[in-house]
Amino acid sequence: MTSGSVCLTLILPRQLRDELFDYLGEQTDLVRGFTASDAAGHGTGVRLQSMDERVKGHADQVIVWIILPRSDAERLLDRVRTSFTATNLVYWILPVAEFGTID
């Protein structure tokens, strides 16, 4: 377990997936890896971008989880805010009690 580790979660429209993945790949001083998955966004704050999304009733999104030290998460989030302005990106940070790899 690393003291002060957090999980930074990012959610944004799926059409920005490749751009976000490329961007995170460039942040080598902060991001050592991440996990991603497709998601379906629901709720009053979710923008349904296409006719397909309006018919389905949810937004096609991507969700990314990154485990890193709290200070690095804050630095990365500042960068993301600058680079992904007006994209309706949703985020949150949660503490991580334990993180490791079982080989």
C-alpha positions as a printed Julia matrix, in Angstrom:
103×3 Matrix{Float64}:
   0.0     0.0     0.0
   1.21    3.47   -0.87
   0.32    6.14    1.67
  -1.76    8.92    0.16
  -2.77    7.01   -2.98
  -6.05    7.94   -4.64
  -8.14    6.77   -7.55
  -8.83    9.54  -10.04
 -11.91    8.7   -12.1
 -12.56   10.51  -15.39
 -15.74   10.18  -17.46
 -16.22   11.86  -20.8
 -17.99   11.39  -24.16
 -16.81    8.27  -26.0
 -15.92   10.27  -29.13
 -13.04   11.78  -27.09
 -11.68    8.35  -26.08
  -8.65    8.26  -28.38
  -7.77   11.87  -27.61
  -7.89   11.19  -23.87
  -5.88    7.96  -24.15
  -3.2     9.71  -26.23
  -3.16   12.61  -23.78
  -2.77   10.35  -20.74
  -0.02    8.44  -22.55
   1.91   11.7   -22.89
   1.7    12.45  -19.14
   4.52   10.03  -18.3
   5.68   12.06  -15.3
   2.31   11.44  -13.57
   0.55    8.49  -15.23
   2.16    5.05  -15.14
  -0.97    3.32  -16.43
  -4.74    3.38  -16.28
  -7.81    1.21  -16.73
 -10.65    2.16  -19.04
 -14.07    0.9   -19.99
 -17.09    1.98  -21.99
 -19.97    3.38  -19.97
 -23.56    4.54  -20.41
 -24.23    7.95  -18.9
 -27.65    8.69  -17.41
 -29.06   11.72  -15.6
 -30.03   15.34  -15.95
 -26.43   16.53  -16.33
 -25.62   14.12  -19.17
 -25.61   15.55  -22.69
 -27.11   13.27  -25.32
 -25.0    14.24  -28.35
 -26.5    12.19  -31.17
 -29.9    10.98  -32.34
 -28.74    7.44  -31.49
 -28.05    8.48  -27.88
 -31.44   10.21  -27.63
 -33.17    7.06  -28.86
 -31.2     4.84  -26.45
 -31.75    7.31  -23.61
 -28.12    7.4   -22.48
 -24.83    8.95  -23.53
 -22.01    6.78  -24.83
 -19.08    7.51  -22.54
 -15.69    6.24  -21.52
 -14.6     5.88  -17.91
 -10.94    5.9   -16.83
  -9.48    4.97  -13.44
  -5.95    6.03  -12.48
  -4.23    5.13   -9.2
  -1.59    7.66   -8.19
  -0.41    9.81   -5.28
  -2.86   12.55   -4.27
  -0.5    15.37   -5.26
  -0.01   13.83   -8.73
  -3.77   13.43   -9.14
  -4.27   17.12   -8.43
  -1.52   18.07  -10.9
  -2.98   15.78  -13.57
  -6.47   17.13  -12.99
  -5.2    20.7   -13.47
  -3.71   19.66  -16.81
  -6.87   17.82  -17.86
  -8.99   20.88  -17.02
  -6.86   22.95  -19.39
  -6.76   20.42  -22.22
 -10.37   19.21  -22.07
 -12.23   22.47  -21.44
 -15.93   22.43  -22.43
 -16.02   18.63  -22.92
 -18.42   17.93  -20.04
 -15.74   15.76  -18.41
 -16.84   14.44  -15.03
 -14.29   13.45  -12.38
 -13.89   12.42   -8.78
 -11.08   11.42   -6.49
 -11.37    8.68   -3.86
  -8.79    7.44   -1.35
  -7.25    4.02   -2.01
  -6.82    1.82    1.07
  -4.59   -0.68   -0.69
  -3.14   -1.16   -4.18
  -0.86   -3.83   -5.52
  -0.24   -6.58   -8.04
  -0.55  -10.3    -7.48
   1.94  -12.13   -9.7
